[in-house]
Amino acid sequence: MEEPGLSRSAASTTVGGDFPELLGFCARVEALIAELLLLSDRAPPQFADRRFDSVLFDFRYLDSPGDFESRVEGNIELEALEDQLRESCGSYMQRFFSLLDGAATYHEELCNYLNDLQEGLYVHCTLDHVLENNCACQLLVESMALFGCMILLMEHKISGLLRERLLVAHLRYERCFSYPNLERMCELCRRHVPSPATSASSGSSVFSPDIISIQKPEDLLRRFPFPEPVVDAVITCLRNGDVYNNIRFYPDPQHRTTALSLQGGHLYVLLFYSDDILHRGLAMREIVDRFFKDNWMVPIFLHFSVDLLVSWDAYKEAKLSLVSCLSPTSIRDISLQHHTKVTHFLADLDIHIHATNKEYVLDNSLSLLSVIRECNFTLRWLLLHHMTSDKKARDLVISVGSSQQVNEGTLLQLLLKTAKLEFEVKKLHVELLKTRENIWYEKRRDALECIKDLSQNYLGTWAASCKFKNKTLKDWLEHLSSELISLNYTSIGSCGRTIHRVLSTLKDIEMLHQIKESMQIKQGFSKIHKNLHDMIKTLNLNHEAINILSVITDAKYAWVYLTLFETLLKKNISQDPSETKFLHTVFLKFQSWLSAPLQRIKQRESPDLHCISTYYSSKFAAKIFAVLDVIPEILLKTSTAVDYVNIEQPTHLVNRINQEALQELMQMDQQLCRARHAAKLCIISEGLGNMSSNFGHLVNLNLGGWLKKVIKKELAIQLERKLKCLSSYGDMESNLNSLSNFMVSQMQRMEFLEDILHIDGSSIWQETFTTVLEQCAKKEFVDLMACTQESANAVKQLNNVYSPSTFFGNLLQHIVQLTNPSHSMFIEAMIGWFDAGGHELLGMRFFNLLELCVGQVGLACLDSLVHILIKHSMENTVKSLHSLVDAKRYEDLTKMDDILGPPMSIPLMGWSSYKQMVKVLHSAWGQLVEKLATIGQLQLVRTLISFKLRSSCKIKANTITSAVEVLVSSLYMHKGAFERGDEDETVRFFHHIIQEQQNFCGLFSPLQVIYISEDPPMFLTRLLSLFSISQLPRYVLDVHLGNLTSPLKGSTADFSAVGLVQSCGSLILSV
């Protein structure tokens, strides 16, 4: 890390100019670690799938590759698995191979550089020069320690077996066994001893994925050693110095281990490169006393930590040195010390948070920094040591916390309040720095006005009789006033001295007996004192406080707690939405988790900056969105509680209001309830706004797009639940009325949220509504296709045994059952189906209600499902007609055509020729009557749906409907070109889109739609005319209904449905 007191640009220039090689090494190793973490998160599941074990080999393959290859060659199954593995994991294996190559090359080049540095081959610098230069020393330490961290992380995140398999698989598929760095890459991948360590004192923990626990790490690290003299020199520098200059930010000696924690983590790694330090008692005692005397959890990179009580278990002298400082009694005492402070800190933080403003920060800057430092010191210790892997130590820490009533919720509160105070103090301090010159002149003006007021009204010639006149005092005050007027903000040194001299003079004046006795004059002098002190404080404002805050508030070590606290944060937000207003402060506390691994890459201006920052930013954003995931549910739940419009009991406006009824009409309770819920929504909106505005320089959250996405998701869940509920029970019309009310309330809710959250609520509702209905229709389409495959008569199944699982399935079944030609009659004048008692079963009232519920989208989806049923019925009917025309009937129909004569002439034999043929086919119409009546029934249903679609679109979208009509007419003029297939792909696609819009607007006639494309049965039209002739004697004209009805109660079908079979001939396109 750069020196906190040094700006980033200055540090970059200094380091990059004097030691570009070291800066380049640090940038490279940071990039390698980022790539390692990314690859470990995306390990291909195929390498853990046992099905692929037979084609995945470890390093034993390298000893005898022929034996292993012979198992695969000629085996079709294994070769297919290899092809699948190569196709799905090839890019990942290539990236892993590049990572290994980069790590091996990095170590080789760094060792060469260190050897040259040690031998003095560089003119501009030597090893001693590097260690004496603070920035260069930091770079040297990081270039070595971070490489060690990378090796430990690789062992921790990617198992040895997986590494070997990945490398061998890539070598086999790419045939690169002679790669230059292969030997060193194999050393990186070779399996180490089983990890994590199996110490008796260690136990499993929820933090295990973020705690590195490896047996004999020195064996692992010494596969890639560094020059021993350089290692010893760097360790000596770390042991004795303050490499990162952080001690100045922690003046309290009790905070010394925290101040040195960063170089303590580097020292932990580099000790494994040394031969004997870990086994030297005196040296280890010195190291423990300086770095680890009160803590044993050590972060080594970001939030990845090691537990010294476990990690040093195999090193006798190191463990003895550690235990001498951290005995069970010491652990209990340290833990008690920190846990007892929590309650006090929470109360103290509340006081400071409520009092924080510019004046408060200006007056109490040092005390605020002290409070923040103490809170972070305690918070760091508690959060780190609750993660310990050592079971005894963890139980001890938790038991002490329980005795002091400090649990996860308490720690979260401490984190939240500390982050809130830090944010406010930092923000106000930045504002003070921007406006300090104006503040200084304002304070000077106030001081001059007070002096003038004292001089004229209390001590001068205009003084009241109750006051006293003193010319000498008046002259003194005028002299002080002239001194203050002469001050200039740019001359900070002289200003400070002059103000101190003025303060000293004022103290002498206040000692006069007459002034002591006058409260008004004393009050005036106190105001002057206050303004002058504020001027001094303003002069003392600088960026040092910002630097201190950036160091003492660092919380990247606790990154894992964002996952642990996720449930608690969601619960807090659900109970109190105002928590969202300051939620951004918590995540801003972890901003160093983003900046720390990119620091050297930025300084180096590496081209890898964009992709690496994208990786860390995506991880950071994922944590934020994981917590915010509860927001949509709260928004919709809160907005549901607002009774926008009571549709079932509307309030009617009256011309005159009685005084007694005024209170009831005002609905104060309901208005108060709405206002409270609206306030909650506004608070959430403010919290999201804070989140969006404060992360612009860190992460591109795009909260607007995210909010739209998650609201659509939550809205879709609620809508699907409602549709599923309605499809499972109850009367259909009652369900549709309920659904209509639900839809109206949902739409009003989204319009309400639109104003508060500044999102396009209407668009979200329409998109979600359309998507849910289309998905429901698709699911029903799949069910219908399965039904048509199982049965030759899908409509009959709908009437009897079919149990729909979707809203549209239930709706379709309801319509088919009510319009059954055997039990209902379609009356054209009434546009509906009626039963024998004259009661309407289904009509335009039903379709009007349905359109109100599901809109044009729902009607279009229903129309497409009816289309499927008609197509299926047509296909079965055509098959029956094909079987009907056997050889004998074909001969009879041919003779009949000869007897009837040309189609355009009057039949020669008249009715007798038809009568004979009707008699011949009379026995064959049995099953066809039901099938053809079903087709007619569904055609009538589809005609009503088309009519409703067309009329609704004419009213609600007249312009679009007119445009579609014009386009359809234009396309109809080019119908011949389309039928010849002369158009290109673009025109065909355009024609398809226009046809979809035509169906959506109802601009089609179901009686003219072509459902199937195949050769029609011979004499199809003749057969259909004979069928109609054979059925006509069963019906008589009812002049009152204007329809043909059956005088017999046992009639099979409604004539309106049967009569439509004449149109079937036009529904089949001959191929």
N, C-alpha and C positions, 0 to 999 in steps of 0.2 A: 504494500500500500504506500501511496505517496505520503509525504509529511502533511498532516492535516492543516498546518498553518500555511502551506504553500498552495497556491491556486493550481488547478489542473493544467491549464495551458503553460504556466511557468514551469511546473514540474516536468511536463512533457518535453519542453524545449531543453531544459537542463539535462535530463536523463538521455533523451534521444541524441543530443549533440555530443555528449562526452562518452557515453557507453552504448552506442547503438546495437552492438552485438548482444549484450546482456538483455537489453530491452526486447530485442527480437526473440531471444530464447524464451523470455517470460511470456510474450504474446503467443508464441507457438505452443507452449505447454498448456496455457489456458484454453487454447482452441482444441488441443487434443483431449483435455478433460471434458469439455463440452460435448465433443463428438462421442466420447466414451459413454457419458450419461445418456445421450440421446439413443445410442445403439442399445444400451442396457434396458431402456424403457420399451424398446420395440423389438425385442428378441422374437424371432419367428416361432410360432407354436409348433411348426413341423419338427423342430429339433427336440421337442419334448414329447412328441407323439410316438408311441411304441411301434406304430405301423411302419415308420421310417428307420427303425433301428437296424434293419438288415442292409441299408445302403448308407448308413452314417458310421464312419470309422474314426477311432482316435489315433494317437501317434504310433500304435502298433502297426498301422498300415505302412508307415515309412520303412519298417524293418523288412517286410515281405509284401510289397504291393501286388505281386502277381497272384498270390494266394487269395487275396481279397477280391481282386478284379475277376478272378475265375468264378467266384460265387454269383456275380451279377451278370456276366456275359452269357447270353443265350437264355436267360430267364426273363420271359416276357413281362411277368408281374413286377420284378425288381427294376427292369429297365423303364417300365411305365412310372414307377415311383421316382426313379432318378430324374426322368423328364419333368415330372411334376415339381420336384424339389428345385431343379435348376430354374424352371420358369418362375416359380413363386418366390424364391429366396435368392436369386442370382444377384440382384442389385444390393441386397443387404450384405451378402458375403463379400461383394466387391468393396463396399464401404468399410467393412470390418478389416479386410486385408489392407486397405489404404491406411486405416488407423494404426495397425501393427507396423506397417512400413514407416509411417511418420514417427512413431514412438522410437523405433530402433534407430532411425536416422538421427533423430533429435539427440539421443543419448550419445551416439558416436561423435557427432559434431560438438556437443557440449564438452565431452571429455577432451577432445582435441583442443578446444578453446582454453579449458582450465589448465591443461598441460603447458600450452604456450604461455598462458598468463603466469603460471608458476615459474617457468624458465626465463621469464622476462623478455619474450620475443616481441612484445608490443612496446613501441617507443613511447606512446602517450600514456601508458598506465602499467602498473605492476599489481601483484596481488595485495601488497600492503597499501598501495594507493587506493585500490578498490575498497578495501575494508575500512579505510579512513574516511572515505566519502560516504556520507549517509545514504544518499539515493542509490549509489552504486552497490553498497552493501546490501540494501534491500533487494535489489535485482539479483544479486549473486545468490542470496539466501533462497529467494523464491524460485529461481531457475533450477536449483537442486531439490529443494523440499517439495515443490509441486510435482516434479517428476516422480518422486517417491510416493506422493499422495495418489498419483495416477495409477501406479502399480498396485497399491493397496486397494484402491477403488475398483480396479479391474478384477482383482481376486474376490472382492466383496460382492460386486454387482453381476459379474458374469462368471459362472462356475468354470473350473478347469476343464471338465469334460466337454462343456459347450464350446469353449474356446478351441480345444483340439479338434472337435468335429467341424466347426466352422472353417478352420484353416485347412484341414485335410480335404473337405468337400470342395473348397475353392481351388486348391491345387489340382485336384482330379479333373474338375470341369474345365479349368483354364489351361491345364498342362504347363504349369510354370514352376516345375520342380527345381529349375536352375536359377531361381531368382536370387540376386546378390545378397539381400538381407535375410534370406530364409532362415539361416541358423539362429540369428538373434530373435527373429519373429517366433521361432519355435520355443525359445527360452521364455518369451512373454506368455506363450499359451500353455506351456507345460504345467500339468497339474501340481499343485502344492499340497501340503498336508491338509486333512479335512478341516473345514472352516464352517462355522465359528468354533472357537475353543470350547473344550468340554470340561472346563474347570468345575470342580465340585461346588465352588462358591457362586458360580454364575447361574443365572436363571433366565428363562425366556421373558420377553417384554414386548409390549406393543410398539416400542421404539426400535426393536431389533433391526429393521431394514435400514436405519440411519445410524446405527452404532457399529463401527468396524471392529470386528473381533476375529483376529487371525492368529493361529499358532505359528511361532517361530517366524515372525515377519522379517528378521534379519536374513534368513536364508533366501527369502523371496527377493528382497531388495539387493542382496549382494550378487544376484545374477547380473546386475547392471551397476557395478561399483563406480565410484568417483575417485579421483586421486586423493590418497589418504592425507597428505599435508594440507590440501585445500579443505577437506572435510574437518580436520582438526582445527584449522584456523577459523572457519566459519562457526563451528560449535563454540569455540572460545569467545568469539565476538557476541554470539547470542547469549552465552552464559553471563557475560560481564557487562554488556552494554544495553542501551535503550535504542534499539535499531529503528523503531518507528516513532520515536519521540512522543510516546503516549503518556509517559509518567506525569508530564506537566498538566495533563487534563485531569489527573486524579491526585490532588494534593494530599488526601488522607492516606497514611501508610497502610491502613487496613484494606485499601483498594488496590494495593500494589500488584497482586496476582491478576486482577482483572485488567489493569493497565498493560501488563506484559503477556496477556493471553494469546495474542496473535503470534508473537515470536516464540511463545511456549509451545504452540502447536507445531511450528516449523522445527523447533528443537527436538520434539518428540520423534519426528520422522527421521531427522538427521542422526540421532543417536544410534539408530540401527545400522548406519553406515560405518560407525566407529567400531574398532575391534574390542575395546576393553572398558569404555566409560561406564556402560551399564553394569559392569561387574566390579567397579571401584566404589567402595562404600563412602569415602569422604567426598568424592566428586558428586555422587548421586545425592548425598545429604545436602550438599550446597545447592544443587539444582532444585531439589524438592523444596528447600526452605525459600528459595527465591520465586519459584513459579507455581508450585503445587501444594503449598503448606495447608491451604484451606479448601482445596477443590481437587477432585480427581476425574471429573469429566472434562475432556479437552477437545474442543472443535479443531479439526485440522484442515478442513476445506468446507466453506459454507456451513451447512448444518450437519455435515458428517463428523461424528465425534468418536473418541475412543475412551474406554473406561480403564484408567490406569490400574485399578484394583484387580482387573481381569487381565489386561494386556501385559502387565509386568509380573504376573504371577510366576512366570518361569525364570525370572531374574532375581536371584536371592537378595543381592545388595540393594537393588532398586526397590524391591518390595519392602525390605526392612526399613529403608529410609522413608518410604511412603507411609508405612504403618506406624512408624514412630510419631509422625505428625497427625495421622488420621486413624487413631485407635477408635474403637466403638464409643468410648466416652467423649472423645474429641468430636466425632461425627455428630453425636447427640447434642453436644453443647453448641456447635456451629449451626446445626439445623434449628435448634430452639431459638438461637439468637436471630436468625432470619425470619422464622415463622412468627415470632412475637411482634416483629415490626410491621407485619402486613396490615393488621387492624388499624394501627396508628397511621400508616401511610394512606390508607383508604380515606380516613377522616381528613387528614391533612390535604390530600389531593382535592377533595370536594371543596374545601375552603379556598384553595388557590384557583381552582377552575371557575368558581362563581365570582371571584374578585378580579379575574384577569382582564385587563384592558391596557391601553398604551401607558397611561400614567402609572399603573401598578407595575408594569414591566420595567418602566424607566426607574422607578423608586426601589424596586426589589429584585433587580437583575441577578445579583449574586446569590441571594437566598433562593430564588427560583431555580437557578442552576444547581445549587446544592441539593434541593429537594429532588430534582429530576435525577441527579447523579446517584443519590442514595436509593431511590426507588428502582432504578435500573440495575444497580449493584445487587440488591436483594432479589429482584425478579430474575436476573441472570442465574444466580446461584440456585434458586428454587426450581426453575424450569429445567436447567441442565441436570441437576442431581435427582430430580424425579425420574429421569431417564436411565439412571444407572443400571448396568447389567448385573452387578454384584447383588445377589438376592438379599444377603444380610444387610448390606448398606441401604438398599432400596426399602426394605421393610422398616428399617430404623428411621429413615427420613419420613416415610409415609405415616408411621405411628406418631412421630412428633407432630406432624402436620395435623393429624386427626385430633390430638390432644389440644391443639390450639385452634381447632375448628377452621382449618385452612384446607380446602379441597380444590378440585379443578375449577369449580365455579368462582371461588374466591380469587384464585390465580388469574382467571380470565378478567374479573373485575379490576384487579390491579393492573393488568396489561392494558385494558381499555382506558382506564382513567389516566394512567401514565402517558399513553399515546396521545390522548386528548390534550393534556396539559402541554406536552412537548410540541404538538402541532400549533396550539394557540401561541405559545411563547415564541416559537420560531417565526411564525407568520407576523406577529406584532413587532418582533425585533427587526425583521426585514423591512416592514413599513416604517419603523422609526429610522432606520438607516437611510431610507430613500428621502425622508422628509426632515432629517435632523437639522439642516440649515434653517428651514422655515420655522421649526420648533424653537431653535435657539433665538432667532430674532423675535419671535412671538414672546418668549419668556423675558427677553431684554425689554421689550416694549411694556410688558406688564410691570416689571420692576421700576421702570422710569415713571410710569403713571402713579405707582404707589408713592414713590419719592416726591413727585410733584404734589400729590394730594396732601402728604404730611407737611410739606414745606409751606403750602398756601393756606390750608384750612386749620392746621393745628399749631404751627410754630411761627407763621408769618404775620403780616400786618392785618390779614383778614380773620385772624383767629377769634373764635367766640370768647365771650367774657369768662366762660367757665374753663377755658383753656389758658395757656400762658404763652407769652411772646418771648422768643429767644433768638436774637439776631445771629448769634454765633452758630447755633445749631442750624439755623436756616442756611447760613453760608456753607457749612459743612455738607449739608444735603445737596446744595446746588453744585458744590465741587464734586461730590460722588456721582451726581447725575451727569456732569460733563465727562467724567472718566468713563462711565458706562456708554455714553454716546460715542465716544472715540473708539470703542472696541470693534474689532472686525473678526468675523467668523474664520476667515482664512488664516489668521495668525493665532493658531491654537495655543502655542506656548505662552505668548505674551498675554493672551486673553485669560488663561488660567491664573497666571500670577496676579493680574489686575483684579480679577474677581475675588481671589483670596484676600487681597489687600482691602478691598471694599468690605468684605465680610468682617475682617478684623476691626475696621473702623466702626462699623455698625454695632459690633459687640461692645466697643468702648462707649459709644453713645448711649446704648441701652442701660449702661450702669448708672447713668444719672438718676438722682432721686426723683426728680419731677416726672421723668418718663416711666419709671417703675410704677408710679401711682396712677398713671392714666391707661386705662384698658384700651381705649380707642387707638392711642399711639402705639401701644405694645402690639396690638393686632396688626397695625400697618407695618411695623418693623418685621413681624413674623411673616407677612406676605412677601416682603422684600427678600428676606432670608430664603424662603421657599423658592422663589423665582431664580435667585442667584445659584442656589444649589442645583436646581434643575438645569441651569445653563452649564454648570460644570459636568453634570451627568451626561448631558447631550454631547458635550465635547469629548467625553470618554467613550461614546458609542463607537464601536468598530466591528470588524468581521470576526474577531476572535471568539465572540460568544457563539456565532454560527458554527465555527470550526469545533468548538467544544461540544456543542449539541450534536453535531454529526458523528462524533466519536463516542460519546457516552450513551447515546440512544441507539446504537447499533444492536439489532436483534436478529441478525441472520442465523445465529446459532439455534434459534427457536422456531425455524421454519416448519418443522414437523408438527408443531402445536397448532398450526392453522388447520390441519386435518383433524387433529384430536378435538379442537374447540369448535369444529364446524357445527356439530349437533347443538351444542350449547348456544352458539351465536344465533342459529336459526330459531331456537326456542325463545331466546331473549327478544328477537325481532318480532316473533309472533305475538308475544305477550305485550311488548311495548314498541310500536313502530318508530318511536322517536330515536331508537338505537341506530336507525339507518342514517341519521343526520351526521353522526360522527364515526360511522363505520369506516370511512375512508382513512381516518387517522390511524387505525390499526394496521391497515395494509401499507400505508406510507412508512410506518415504523420498520417495515421489512424491505424498504427500497434498496438497502445496501446488498440484499441478496441478488438484486439485478445488476447493481453497479460494480460490486467487488470483482466478479469473474471476468468483467469486460474492461477493467481499468487499464491494464497493460496493452490490451488489443487496441483500445482507443488511442493511447499515447503513441503506439507504433503506427497508427493509421493503417491497420491491416485490412486487406480486402475481405477477410473472413468476418469482419465486424457485423455485417448485416445478417448473415445466416445464424451466427452464434447469438446475437441479441434477439433474433426472432425466436430461437429455441427457448431462451430463458424467459422472454416476454410471454410466450404461449403458456409456459408453466405457471407464471405469475398470474396471468389472466384466468387460467383454469381454476386456481384457488379462489379468486375473487368471485367468479361465476358460480362456483360450488356453494358458496355461502349465500349469494344473492338468489339462488335457485328457489328459495322459499318466497320471494317477493311476489311473483305472479299469483300464487295461490292466495296470499294475503290480500292482494289488490282485488281479485275477483270475489273473494269471500266478503271483504268489506263493502264493495260496491253492491253485492247482492243484498246486503242488509238495508240498503237505501230503497225505500218504496217509491220508485219513480212515478208510476201511474198504476193505480189499482183498476185494472181492466174489468174485473168482475163486478166491482161496486164503484162505478164512476161518480164523481161529485158534480152535480148539476148547478150551474150558475143561476142565481135568482135575481129578480129585479129589485127587491126590497129585502133588507136584512134586519131582523129584529135584534135589539140589543142583547136579549137573552141568548140568542143563537150565535152571536158574534164570536164568543170565546171558542165555541165548538168549531166554527168554520175556519178560525185562524189556525187550528191544529198545532198549537205551540209545542206539545210533546213530540209530535212527529217531526216538526221542523227542527227541534233541538237535536233529535236523534240523527237526522240527516246531516245537520251541521257538524256533529261530532265525527260521524263517519267520513264526511268530506275533509275534515281537518286531518284525520289519520292519513287519508290519501295524499293530501298536500304535503304532509311531513315526509312520507315515503318519496314523493316526487322531489322534494328538496334534498333528501339524502342521496338519491340517484344523481341529481344535478351536481352535488358536491363531489361525488365519486367521479363523474365524468370530467369536471373542470380541474380536479387536482391530479389527475393521472395523465394529462395530455402530454407531458414531457417524459413520461416513463413508458406507458403502455397504451396502445391504441385499442381501447376497450370497445368502442362503437356500441355504447350502451343502448342507443336508440334501436339499432338493428337487433341487438340481443333481446331487448325488452319486447319488441314486436314478435320475435321468434318464440320466446317462451310463453307470452300471452296467448299466441295462436295455439301452442301446444296444450296449455292448460285449458283453454276454451274448447279445443277439440275433444279433450278428455270428458269435460262436462257435457258437451253436446252428444257424444257417443253414448255416455251413460244414460242420458235422457231418452235418446232414441231406443236404446236397448230396453229400458224400463217400459216404454210405451209399447214395444213389440211383444212383450211377454204376457200381458194380461189386460183385461178391461175391454169396454166397448170402444169400437174404432172411432166413432164420431166424438165421444167424450175425450178420448186420447188426443184426437186432432185439435179439439178446443183447448185442451191443456197445453199441447205443444205450441199452438198459436200464441197463447199468453206468454209462454216461456221464450219464444223467439222474439216477441216484441220487447220483453223486459231485457233480454240479452243485448238487443240492438241499442236500446236506450242506455244500458250500462256502458257499452263501448263508446257511445257518444259522450257520456259523462266523463269517462276516463280520458277521452281524447282531449278535453279541455284542460284537465289537470296534469296529465303526463306529457302533453305536447306530442302525441302520436296520432297517426291516422287511424282512429278507432273504427270508422265505418269501413275502411278498406280491409282492416284486419278481420272484422266480422264477416264481410262478404267472402274473402279468400278462405277463411276457416270453414264457414258454412258450406261453401262450394266443395271444398276438399273433402269434408266429412261425408257429405251426401254422395259424392262420386266414389269414395272408398266403400261406402255402404252398398252402393249399386254394383261395384265390381265384385264385392264379396257375394252378393246375391246372384250375380252372373255366374260365378264359379259354381255355386250351389245348384243353379238351374241347369247348367251344362252337365253336372253329375247326375241330376234327376233325369234329363233327357236321354242320357246314355243307359240308364237303368231301365227306363220305361218307354214304350212306344207312344204313350199318351201322357205327356207331362201335365196337361191341363187337368186331366182326371185325377192325377196324383195330388195336384194342388187342392182339388175339391175334397179329397178323402184322407190320404195317409201322410201327406207332406207336412212336416213341422218346420216352419221357417225360423231361422235364427237371426234374421235381420229385420230392420224396420220396413224396408221395401218388400221383403219376402212376405211379411205379415200383411202389408197393404195390398200386394198383388193377390194374395190368397183371398183376402176380403172382397176385392173387386170381382174376381173370377167366380166366387161362390154366389154373390148377389146377382150377377148377370147370367147365371146358368140358364140356358135356353129352355131347359126342362121345367124350371120353376118360376120363370119370370117372363115378362113381355116388354119389349122395347116399343114405346109410343113416340113416334117422331115429333108429333106436335108438342108434346110435353118434354121432349129431349131427356128421357130417362127410362128406367126400368121399373115396372110395377108388378106386384103380386096379384093373385086372383081376387083378392079383396079390394083392389084399387089403391093400396098403400104404396107410396114411392119407396123403392128399395135403394136406388142409386140414380143420381141425376146431377144437374149442373150445380145444385147447392153443395153437394159433396165435393165436386171439383173446385168450386170457389173456395171452400174451406181448406181444401188440400193446397191450393195455390197460395193461400194466405200463410200456411204453415211452412211449406218447403220451397215456395217461389218457383220461378221458371226453371231453375236448375233441377229441383226435385221432380217437376213434371217431365222434364226432358229425360231424366234418368228412368222414371217409370215408363215413359214411352219406349225407351230402348229395350227395357225388359219385356214389354208386351210384344215388341218386334221379334224378339228371340222366340217367344212362344208361338207367334204366328208362323215364323219360318219353320220351326220344328213340326208344327201341325201340318203345314203345307207339304213338307218332305214326306211325312207318313201317309198323307192323303194321296200324293202322286204315286207312291209305291202301291197303294191299294188300287188306284185306277189302272196302273200298269198291269197288275195281276187280273183285273177285271176283264180286260180285253184279251181273251184267249183266242185260239184259232177259229172256233165256231162263231163267236160273237164278232170277230173281225170280219168274217165272211158276211154275217147278217148286216153289219153296219155298212159294208161296202155295197151290198144290194140295196140297202135303204137309200144311200146317196144316189145310186143310179135311178131309183124310182122317183126320188124327190126332184131330180133334175138340177139344173144350174142353181147356184146360190142366189142369184139376183132375180129368179123367176118364182112365180107362185107354184107350190108343190102340185104335181100332176095328180097324185092319188089322194090329196087332202089329208084329213085327220086319220084315215084308216092306216096309212103307212106308219104314223107315229104310234098309233094305238097298238099295233102289232109289236113294235120294238119295245114299247113300255112294258108290255106283258112279258116279253122275253127277259128283260132286265129286272123285273119286279122283285125277284128273290135276292138280288145282289145288292140292294140299297140299304140293307139293315145297318151295318156298321158305318157305312159312308154317311148316313144321315147325321149321326152324332158328330163325326169328324168335321163334316162340312159346316154344320151348325156352329161348332166351336170356332172355326175360322171366321165365320160371320160375326159371332159374338165378340171376338177379340178385335175385329176390324171396326166394329161400332165403338168399342171402348177407345180404341186408338183415334177414331174420328173425333170423339168428344175431347180427348186430351189435346189433339191438334188444334181444335177450335179454341179451347181455353188458352193454349199457348199463344196463338195468333192474336186473340183479342187482348190478352194481358200485355203482350209486347207492343201492340199498337198504342196502348194507353201509356205504359211506363217507359217505353224506348221507341217512340215513333220514328225518330230520325234514323236510328240504327236499322229498324225494320224496313223503312223505305229504301235505305241504301242496299240492304241485302236483296230486296225485291228487284232493284235495278240491276244488280250484279247477276242475279239468277236469270233475269230476262236476257241479259247480254250473253251469258253462257249458253242459254237455250238456242240462241241464234247460231252458235258454233257447235251445236250438238253433233253434227255429222263428222266434224274433225275429231271430236273426242271418241266417237264410236269407232273411227278408223284407227285410232291410236297414233295420230300424227303429232300430238303435242309432246313437248319435252318434259323432263322430270319436274321442273319448276312449275310449269302450268298444271301438271297433274296434282302436285301438292296444293296449289292454289285452289283448284277445283274441289279437292277434298275438304279444305278448310271452309270454303263457301257452302258446301253441302252440309257440314256440321252446323254452321250458323243458320242455314235454312231450316234444318230440323229443330234447332233451338227456338227459332221464332215461330215455328208451326206453319211455315210457308210450304206445305206439301199436302198432298191428298193421299191418305193411307190406301185408298182404293186404286191408286195408280202406282204404288211402290212395287218394285220388282224384288221379290224375296229370295227366289232361287234361280240359278242359271243352269238349266239342263234341258235335254230333249223332252218335250211334253208327251204324255201318252197319246197314242193314235186316236183320232176323232175326239179330242178333249172337249172342244166346244159343243160337239153333238151330244156327247155324254152328259154334259152339264145341263143342256137344254132338255134332254130326256128326263134327267133327274128332277128338274123344276116342274115339268109336265106331270110327272108321276106324283109329286107332292101337292100340287094345286088342289086336287079333289078333296084333300083333307081339311081345307080351310074355306071359310066364308067371309064375305065383306061385312065388317061392323061399321055402319055409317056414322055412329056416334064417335067411335075412336079413329075412324079414317084408316083402319088397318085390317088386315086379314087375320082372323082368329079361328081357332078350332072349336067346333061345336061339341067335340068329345073331350071328356075330362082326361082321358088317357093319352092325349096327344103328346108326341115326343119332344117337339121343339117349337120355339118361337119362330113365326114366319119371317120376321125382320132379319133374323140371323140366317135362316135357311135361304131366303131370297137373294142374299148377297153372293151366293156361290156362283152366280153367272159372271161375276167379275173375276173369278179365280183364273180364268184363262189369260187375263192381262197381267197377272202377278208372276208369270213364269216367262223368263227370257230364254228363247230357243238359242242353243249354241251351235 
